[in-house]
Amino acid sequence: MEGSKKMMKRPIKEVYGSDASEASKANSIASQIELLEEIIKAKGKFDFTAGLEKLKEELMEADGMLADVKVKVPDWCKLEEKWLLDE
């Protein structure tokens, strides 16, 4: 229980980083893969390869799903919001 209390008291900046890009990197599957690869190199006697392969499969699946996402760009002139094009 003591360990979980320490986790709760950690500052948000330490956990998530100082901006959104650091926060997304800290929680991404790619960063988990990097962490597992470092653990495997440091402690070769443990078998983390199954977890690494699972994460790689999840990353490939997520990348495939992301590639299928189509974002429509609205015609701001037709919507009478031309001022949005100025930015």
LINZI-V311686 format. One record per helix or strand of 3 or more residues. SS is the DSSP state (H for helix, E for strand). FROM is the first residue (numbers start at 1). TO is the last residue. If there is no record, write none. Layout:
# LINZI-V311686
ss,from,to
SS,FROM,TO
SS,FROM,TO
This chain:
# LINZI-V311686
ss,from,to
H,2,9
H,12,16
H,20,26
H,29,42
H,49,67
H,82,86
